[in-house]
Amino acid sequence: MTTNPLTVTAPHLRPPYPYIAIEGPIGVGKTSLARIFSERWSMQPLFERPDDNPFLERFYRDSARYALATQLQFALQRAQEARDVIAARTAGTSLIADFIAQKNDIFARLTLPDDEYQLYRTLAAHIDTAAAPQPDLVVYLQASPEVLFARIQKRARPSELQISDAYLRALCDAYNEFFYYYDGAPVLTVNAEHLNPLESADDLALLVDRIETMRGRKEFFVKGTSL
């Protein structure tokens, strides 16, 4: 049987950080990359469960009506996910996730009018996610709205096919602004337009090398350049 070089595990393939989070906008490939790393480094995966949110599909159809309910449901999910993170780290288990808890505020700020946003913040403050430890590294995957839209169309999830071009562009801008100011953990920002670690063993090796050799708090990786 042929071994898949993207997911090969071996005793020497220890995770470079105890807790890694992969982040980025819809369609950028964060869940698939987190799954590859979880197998490569024998890390416990913690994935978002957007399909568990009963309001999400309705939000994509009618964002004004369902934005608040959608964000509150995600806040409840984050509380459970925070407990999962605490349990894993208390047990000394290496962990990789395809989100950070603070992403809730990216979407809430983007989708809610000011009065509902303030209501959301008040209610969310009573749902404690602050106790969860911050990741030791965040890998932030970037891509243009055009690339993301093409990937969303290709994977053809029914709820995501309703995402508008305007929403996707606004989401990319919101992510970029968030990570410009984010200082909760070291961040490796990766241009994922021409780097395909999901299908190319060579590209995966390049990304792994940058993760393993990262020393600063913020670094940028664009394939073919040194930043």
C-alpha positions as a Markdown table, in Angstrom:
| # | Residue | x | y | z |
|---|---|---|---|---|
| 1 | Met | 0.0 | 0.0 | 0.0 |
| 2 | Thr | 1.4 | 3.4 | -1.0 |
| 3 | Thr | 1.8 | 6.0 | 1.8 |
| 4 | Asn | 0.3 | 9.4 | 1.3 |
| 5 | Pro | 3.2 | 11.9 | 1.8 |
| 6 | Leu | 0.7 | 14.6 | 2.9 |
| 7 | Thr | -0.4 | 12.7 | 6.0 |
| 8 | Val | 2.7 | 10.5 | 6.8 |
| 9 | Thr | 3.3 | 10.2 | 10.5 |
| 10 | Ala | 6.5 | 9.0 | 12.2 |
| 11 | Pro | 8.0 | 9.1 | 15.7 |
| 12 | His | 10.2 | 12.1 | 14.8 |
| 13 | Leu | 7.3 | 14.1 | 13.3 |
| 14 | Arg | 6.6 | 15.8 | 16.6 |
| 15 | Pro | 4.3 | 18.9 | 16.5 |
| 16 | Pro | 6.3 | 22.1 | 16.4 |
| 17 | Tyr | 3.8 | 23.7 | 18.9 |
| 18 | Pro | 1.5 | 22.1 | 21.4 |
| 19 | Tyr | -1.5 | 24.1 | 20.2 |
| 20 | Ile | -1.9 | 25.3 | 16.6 |
| 21 | Ala | -4.9 | 27.1 | 15.1 |
| 22 | Ile | -5.6 | 27.4 | 11.4 |
| 23 | Glu | -7.7 | 30.4 | 10.5 |
| 24 | Gly | -9.0 | 32.3 | 7.4 |
| 25 | Pro | -12.2 | 33.1 | 5.5 |
| 26 | Ile | -14.7 | 30.7 | 4.1 |
| 27 | Gly | -13.2 | 28.5 | 1.4 |
| 28 | Val | -9.5 | 29.1 | 2.1 |
| 29 | Gly | -8.9 | 25.4 | 3.1 |
| 30 | Lys | -8.3 | 25.7 | 6.8 |
| 31 | Thr | -10.2 | 22.6 | 7.8 |
| 32 | Ser | -8.5 | 20.4 | 5.3 |
| 33 | Leu | -5.1 | 21.7 | 6.3 |
| 34 | Ala | -5.8 | 21.2 | 10.0 |
| 35 | Arg | -6.8 | 17.6 | 9.2 |
| 36 | Ile | -3.5 | 17.0 | 7.3 |
| 37 | Phe | -1.5 | 18.4 | 10.2 |
| 38 | Ser | -3.4 | 16.5 | 12.8 |
| 39 | Glu | -2.5 | 13.2 | 11.0 |
| 40 | Arg | 1.1 | 14.3 | 10.2 |
| 41 | Trp | 1.9 | 15.3 | 13.7 |
| 42 | Ser | -0.5 | 13.0 | 15.6 |
| 43 | Met | -2.4 | 16.0 | 17.1 |
| 44 | Gln | -5.9 | 15.9 | 18.4 |
| 45 | Pro | -8.1 | 17.8 | 15.9 |
| 46 | Leu | -10.8 | 20.2 | 17.0 |
| 47 | Phe | -13.0 | 21.3 | 14.2 |
| 48 | Glu | -15.8 | 23.9 | 13.9 |
| 49 | Arg | -19.2 | 22.4 | 13.4 |
| 50 | Pro | -21.1 | 25.0 | 11.3 |
| 51 | Asp | -23.6 | 22.4 | 10.2 |
| 52 | Asp | -24.7 | 22.2 | 13.9 |
| 53 | Asn | -25.9 | 25.8 | 13.7 |
| 54 | Pro | -29.5 | 25.6 | 12.7 |
| 55 | Phe | -29.6 | 29.3 | 11.7 |
| 56 | Leu | -26.6 | 29.3 | 9.3 |
| 57 | Glu | -28.4 | 28.4 | 6.1 |
| 58 | Arg | -31.2 | 30.8 | 6.8 |
| 59 | Phe | -28.6 | 33.5 | 7.5 |
| 60 | Tyr | -27.1 | 33.1 | 4.1 |
| 61 | Arg | -30.6 | 33.5 | 2.6 |
| 62 | Asp | -31.6 | 36.4 | 4.8 |
| 63 | Ser | -28.7 | 37.8 | 6.8 |
| 64 | Ala | -30.5 | 40.8 | 8.3 |
| 65 | Arg | -33.1 | 38.5 | 9.9 |
| 66 | Tyr | -31.0 | 35.7 | 11.2 |
| 67 | Ala | -27.6 | 37.3 | 11.9 |
| 68 | Leu | -28.1 | 37.7 | 15.6 |
| 69 | Ala | -29.5 | 34.2 | 16.2 |
| 70 | Thr | -26.6 | 32.8 | 14.1 |
| 71 | Gln | -23.9 | 34.6 | 16.1 |
| 72 | Leu | -25.5 | 33.7 | 19.5 |
| 73 | Gln | -25.6 | 30.0 | 18.5 |
| 74 | Phe | -21.9 | 30.2 | 17.5 |
| 75 | Ala | -21.1 | 31.8 | 20.9 |
| 76 | Leu | -22.7 | 28.8 | 22.6 |
| 77 | Gln | -20.7 | 26.4 | 20.5 |
| 78 | Arg | -17.5 | 28.4 | 21.3 |
| 79 | Ala | -18.2 | 27.8 | 25.0 |
| 80 | Gln | -18.2 | 24.1 | 24.5 |
| 81 | Glu | -15.1 | 24.2 | 22.3 |
| 82 | Ala | -13.3 | 26.3 | 25.0 |
| 83 | Arg | -14.0 | 23.5 | 27.5 |
| 84 | Asp | -12.6 | 21.0 | 24.9 |
| 85 | Val | -9.4 | 23.0 | 24.6 |
| 86 | Ile | -9.0 | 23.3 | 28.3 |
| 87 | Ala | -9.5 | 19.5 | 28.7 |
| 88 | Ala | -7.0 | 18.7 | 26.0 |
| 89 | Arg | -4.3 | 21.1 | 27.2 |
| 90 | Thr | -4.8 | 20.0 | 30.9 |
| 91 | Ala | -4.2 | 16.4 | 29.7 |
| 92 | Gly | -1.0 | 17.5 | 27.9 |
| 93 | Thr | -2.5 | 16.6 | 24.5 |
| 94 | Ser | -1.2 | 18.4 | 21.4 |
| 95 | Leu | -4.1 | 20.1 | 19.7 |
| 96 | Ile | -4.9 | 21.6 | 16.3 |
| 97 | Ala | -8.0 | 23.6 | 15.5 |
| 98 | Asp | -9.5 | 25.1 | 12.4 |
| 99 | Phe | -10.6 | 28.3 | 14.3 |
| 100 | Ile | -9.9 | 30.6 | 17.1 |
| 101 | Ala | -12.6 | 31.7 | 19.5 |
| 102 | Gln | -12.1 | 35.4 | 18.7 |
| 103 | Lys | -13.4 | 34.8 | 15.2 |
| 104 | Asn | -16.9 | 35.2 | 16.5 |
| 105 | Asp | -16.4 | 38.9 | 16.8 |
| 106 | Ile | -15.2 | 39.2 | 13.2 |
| 107 | Phe | -18.5 | 37.9 | 12.0 |
| 108 | Ala | -20.6 | 39.6 | 14.6 |
| 109 | Arg | -19.1 | 43.0 | 13.8 |
| 110 | Leu | -19.5 | 42.3 | 10.0 |
| 111 | Thr | -23.1 | 41.1 | 10.1 |
| 112 | Leu | -24.9 | 42.9 | 13.0 |
| 113 | Pro | -26.1 | 46.5 | 13.1 |
| 114 | Asp | -24.7 | 48.5 | 16.0 |
| 115 | Asp | -27.6 | 48.0 | 18.4 |
| 116 | Glu | -27.7 | 44.2 | 17.9 |
| 117 | Tyr | -23.9 | 44.1 | 18.0 |
| 118 | Gln | -24.0 | 45.6 | 21.5 |
| 119 | Leu | -26.7 | 43.2 | 22.5 |
| 120 | Tyr | -24.6 | 40.3 | 21.2 |
| 121 | Arg | -21.5 | 41.5 | 23.1 |
| 122 | Thr | -23.5 | 41.8 | 26.3 |
| 123 | Leu | -25.0 | 38.3 | 26.0 |
| 124 | Ala | -21.7 | 36.7 | 24.7 |
| 125 | Ala | -19.9 | 38.2 | 27.7 |
| 126 | His | -21.9 | 35.8 | 29.9 |
| 127 | Ile | -20.7 | 32.8 | 27.8 |
| 128 | Asp | -17.1 | 32.4 | 29.1 |
| 129 | Thr | -14.6 | 31.5 | 26.4 |
| 130 | Ala | -11.8 | 33.7 | 27.9 |
| 131 | Ala | -10.6 | 30.8 | 30.1 |
| 132 | Ala | -9.5 | 28.8 | 27.1 |
| 133 | Pro | -5.7 | 29.1 | 26.5 |
| 134 | Gln | -4.6 | 31.0 | 23.4 |
| 135 | Pro | -2.9 | 28.9 | 20.6 |
| 136 | Asp | 0.8 | 28.7 | 20.6 |
| 137 | Leu | 0.7 | 29.6 | 16.8 |
| 138 | Val | -2.0 | 30.8 | 14.5 |
| 139 | Val | -1.6 | 30.0 | 10.8 |
| 140 | Tyr | -3.7 | 32.6 | 8.9 |
| 141 | Leu | -4.5 | 31.6 | 5.4 |
| 142 | Gln | -5.2 | 34.4 | 2.9 |
| 143 | Ala | -6.7 | 34.4 | -0.6 |
| 144 | Ser | -8.5 | 36.8 | -2.8 |
| 145 | Pro | -12.3 | 36.9 | -2.9 |
| 146 | Glu | -12.1 | 35.7 | -6.5 |
| 147 | Val | -10.1 | 32.6 | -5.5 |
| 148 | Leu | -12.4 | 31.9 | -2.5 |
| 149 | Phe | -15.5 | 32.2 | -4.6 |
| 150 | Ala | -14.2 | 29.7 | -7.1 |
| 151 | Arg | -13.3 | 27.3 | -4.4 |
| 152 | Ile | -16.8 | 27.7 | -2.7 |
| 153 | Gln | -18.4 | 27.0 | -6.1 |
| 154 | Lys | -16.2 | 23.9 | -6.6 |
| 155 | Arg | -17.1 | 22.3 | -3.3 |
| 156 | Ala | -20.7 | 23.2 | -3.8 |
| 157 | Arg | -22.1 | 23.1 | -0.2 |
| 158 | Pro | -25.7 | 24.1 | -0.6 |
| 159 | Ser | -25.7 | 26.7 | 2.2 |
| 160 | Glu | -22.4 | 28.4 | 1.0 |
| 161 | Leu | -23.6 | 28.7 | -2.6 |
| 162 | Gln | -25.9 | 31.5 | -1.4 |
| 163 | Ile | -22.9 | 33.6 | -0.2 |
| 164 | Ser | -22.8 | 36.9 | -2.1 |
| 165 | Asp | -19.7 | 38.4 | -3.7 |
| 166 | Ala | -20.1 | 41.5 | -1.6 |
| 167 | Tyr | -20.2 | 39.5 | 1.6 |
| 168 | Leu | -17.1 | 37.5 | 0.7 |
| 169 | Arg | -15.2 | 40.7 | -0.1 |
| 170 | Ala | -16.3 | 42.3 | 3.2 |
| 171 | Leu | -15.3 | 39.1 | 5.1 |
| 172 | Cys | -11.8 | 39.1 | 3.6 |
| 173 | Asp | -11.3 | 42.8 | 4.6 |
| 174 | Ala | -12.6 | 42.0 | 8.1 |
| 175 | Tyr | -10.2 | 39.1 | 8.5 |
| 176 | Asn | -7.2 | 41.2 | 7.3 |
| 177 | Glu | -8.1 | 44.0 | 9.7 |
| 178 | Phe | -8.5 | 41.6 | 12.6 |
| 179 | Phe | -5.2 | 39.9 | 12.1 |
| 180 | Tyr | -3.4 | 43.3 | 11.6 |
| 181 | Tyr | -4.2 | 44.1 | 15.2 |
| 182 | Tyr | -4.3 | 40.6 | 16.7 |
| 183 | Asp | -1.6 | 39.9 | 19.3 |
| 184 | Gly | -3.0 | 37.0 | 21.2 |
| 185 | Ala | -0.5 | 34.5 | 19.7 |
| 186 | Pro | 2.3 | 34.4 | 17.1 |
| 187 | Val | 0.8 | 34.6 | 13.6 |
| 188 | Leu | 2.1 | 33.1 | 10.4 |
| 189 | Thr | 0.2 | 34.7 | 7.5 |
| 190 | Val | 0.2 | 32.5 | 4.4 |
| 191 | Asn | -0.8 | 33.5 | 0.9 |
| 192 | Ala | -2.7 | 30.5 | -0.1 |
| 193 | Glu | -3.5 | 31.5 | -3.7 |
| 194 | His | -0.5 | 29.8 | -5.3 |
| 195 | Leu | 0.5 | 27.5 | -2.5 |
| 196 | Asn | -1.5 | 24.2 | -2.4 |
| 197 | Pro | -0.4 | 22.2 | 0.6 |
| 198 | Leu | -3.6 | 20.2 | 0.4 |
| 199 | Glu | -2.6 | 18.5 | -2.9 |
| 200 | Ser | 1.1 | 19.1 | -3.3 |
| 201 | Ala | 3.7 | 17.4 | -1.0 |
| 202 | Asp | 6.3 | 20.0 | -2.1 |
| 203 | Asp | 4.1 | 22.9 | -1.1 |
| 204 | Leu | 3.2 | 21.2 | 2.2 |
| 205 | Ala | 7.0 | 20.7 | 2.9 |
| 206 | Leu | 7.5 | 24.5 | 2.3 |
| 207 | Leu | 4.8 | 25.4 | 4.7 |
| 208 | Val | 5.9 | 22.9 | 7.3 |
| 209 | Asp | 9.4 | 24.3 | 7.1 |
| 210 | Arg | 8.2 | 27.9 | 7.7 |
| 211 | Ile | 6.1 | 26.8 | 10.6 |
| 212 | Glu | 9.0 | 24.9 | 12.2 |
| 213 | Thr | 11.5 | 27.7 | 11.7 |
| 214 | Met | 9.3 | 30.6 | 12.7 |
| 215 | Arg | 10.8 | 32.7 | 15.4 |
| 216 | Gly | 9.0 | 36.1 | 15.4 |
| 217 | Arg | 5.6 | 37.1 | 16.6 |
| 218 | Lys | 4.4 | 37.9 | 13.0 |
| 219 | Glu | 5.7 | 36.5 | 9.8 |
| 220 | Phe | 4.4 | 36.3 | 6.2 |
| 221 | Phe | 4.8 | 33.5 | 3.7 |
| 222 | Val | 4.4 | 33.9 | 0.0 |
| 223 | Lys | 5.6 | 31.0 | -2.1 |
| 224 | Gly | 8.7 | 32.0 | -4.0 |
| 225 | Thr | 9.6 | 34.9 | -1.8 |
| 226 | Ser | 11.3 | 35.5 | 1.6 |
| 227 | Leu | 9.2 | 37.9 | 3.8 |
